[in-house]
Amino acid sequence: MCDGGDGAFQQEGPVSLQSTKWPVDRLAKEGRFIPALKVVVGLVFAAQVLALANNSRKPEDLFAAARLAQEKNDLENAERLYLQYLRVVPQSAEGHVNLGVVYAHEDKPEKAIVEYRRALTIAPSLQPVYLNLAILYFKQGAYAEAVKPLQKFLAWQPHNRQANHLLGLCYIESGQYNAALRTLAPLRADNDPAILLALATAYIRSDRSREGEELIRQFLTSQPDSSRVHFMLAQTYLSLGQFPQALTEFERVYALDPAWPQIHLFLGAAKAKSGRFDEAEKELRAELQLDPASFLASFTLGALLNKQARYEEAIPILEGARSSRPKDSDANYQLAWAYWKLGTVDKAWDDARAATKTNPGNRPAHYLLAQIARKKGDEQLAQREFRIAQSLSEAESEHDILRLKELGTKSGGVF
């Protein structure tokens, strides 16, 4: 069935919204963004179902086995079995939705989006999938793309608090502050800290600073010793570019709860943006001691070292960051810059090209390519890269040396 009423397909379970830069505590009172639809395996034993899938080409056996693997969090086998099933039954909305969920949990958002869109093309009445799709767009920073599926979902559930909250944040990120205020204002009565801070931000960005600041004052007065409240307030200041205020709040979080997840990362970024580089470096190295695999801590530290012309120190740290995200445009650019400053032209060229390939809007990378091309004697290419760079505004390039947007997505344990 396609209506989800019999457990035929799954929605995503708890979603942390890690690519929003907003201090969203949680968008549902239950502590999750979308309630999970449980997989119903029935009375068939797991081993029997998997055996059927291996020895049968019947679609129902493949689907049952895929659902079982998904229930057991065996994502690799679930993906393989759903793909097999969809080769046999390509018009199965349930199959596309479930495969999308698997991709989402495997951190393959682009593939998940494709599957959700296919499912909705086949069965446009699957309203919950619009919310799943919007969340993925939101997590990718594609705020404008998230608006339409949210509107479709809200046409079905107009008073859904989670969806209205998310839509308000999308409007803020798209610069539609009045639309954000219209969407979020009806939710104010709930006194949800995340919603109040979103409202405050919309007020401030729409030149109604007095109202926004009053909300923030009320917020602090109501919960002065809540580390969660100070953390969300710090992220709000971060999103507004008010770095000293953000640092003050992050320091308050640390004073209240020294074990707050990733607090050294946040302190490091805020101190770096406040010009306190030595202290920032200590915080970021402390974070890497706790979590050596942290991409953001490695990237932020490497970028900070580059900013201080400490290129030889920066390179191994940035290489470590890139090893976990080989296609990250900013990581490739930072490496290209370090190699360029050290005179390693060929490596700088390769990394700068990789940076512009994955993000054609990376303006500094185009400028760097132009410089390298001129150094290599290719004036025609140098001029082309200069023209591309000049055609990009700072806003379009979205280049952020310390990745503040992504730092703002980190929940620090809030979600």
C-alpha positions, 0 to 999 in steps of 0.5 A: 500500500502507498498510504503508509497505514499498514507499515508498508514504508518507513519515514525517517526516524530522529533527524538532527538537522545537522546542516541547518545553522540554527540552534534548533533544540528539537522540532517536536516535543517527542524529541524527534522531527518525524515519528518513525513508522515501524517496519512490520515483518510479520510472522516470518522468521528473519533467517527464513526471510533472508533465505527467501530473498537469496533463493527467490526472485519474487518481489514480495520476498525481496521487499520483505527481506529488505525491510527486515535488514532495515529494521535490523539496521543492516543498511548495506543489505537493505540498500542492496535488496531495495535496489534489487526489488526496484529493478523488478518493481520500479513503480513501487513508491514504498520501495523508493521511500524506504530506499530513501530512508536507508540512504539518509541514514547512510549519510547519502542525502543526494541519493535520498532526495532522488528516491523521495522525489521518485516516490512522490512522482509515483504517489503524490499523496504520500504527504509525510514524505514531503517533510522528509524531503524538506528536511534533507534539503534543509540539512543540505542548506538548500533552504529555497528548495525546502519551502515547496515540499513544506508548503505541500505538507502544511496544506495537509497538516496546516497546524503542524508545529514542526513543519511551521518551525522549519518553514520559518527557518527556511524563510529566514535563510532565504531573506524573507523575514516578514514571511518568517515572522508570519509563520513563526509568530503563531508558535510563540505561545508555546514558549519553545526556546528554539522558536523564540530565538528564531523569532528574535533573529527574524526581528533583528534581521528585519530591522526590528532589533528592539523586539528581537533583543527584548525576546532574547532578554526575556529568554535569559531571564526565564532560564538564566542557568540553563546550559541548553539555553545559553548554547542556543543563544550562542548559536543565534549570535553566531548566525548573526555574526555577533562573535563576542556575544557568541563567545560569552555564551559559549563560555557560559555553557562551559562554566555550567557544563564542562562536558558539553559535547564539542564545546571546545570546537565552538569555543575555538571557532568563536575565539578565532572569529574574535581574534584570539588566535592562540586561545582558539588553537588551544581549544581546537587542539583540545577538541581533537584530543577528545575526537581525533576524527572531527572534520570540523575541528581539523578543518577549523584548526588548519584554516586558522594556521593558514591564516597565521601563515603557518602552512607547514603545520596546517597541511597535515591537519588539513590532509586529515580533514580532507581524508574524511571528506575528499570532495569538500571544496573548502578543505581542498581550497585551504590545502591548495592555498597552503601548498601555493604559499610553500611553492608546491605549484602542482599540488596547489593546482590539483587541489584548487581545481578540486575545490572549484569542481565540487563548488563552482561558486568558491570564489577564492579558489577561482582567484587562486587558480588564476594566480597558479595558471599565470605562474604556469604561463597559461595567461588565457586560463588565468584570465578566464579564472579571474573573470569567473571569480569577479563574476561571483559576489561574496554572498554567492561564493559562500566561502567561510574560512571557519565554516560558521554555517556548519558549526551552527548546525552542530547540536552539541548534544542538544538534539 
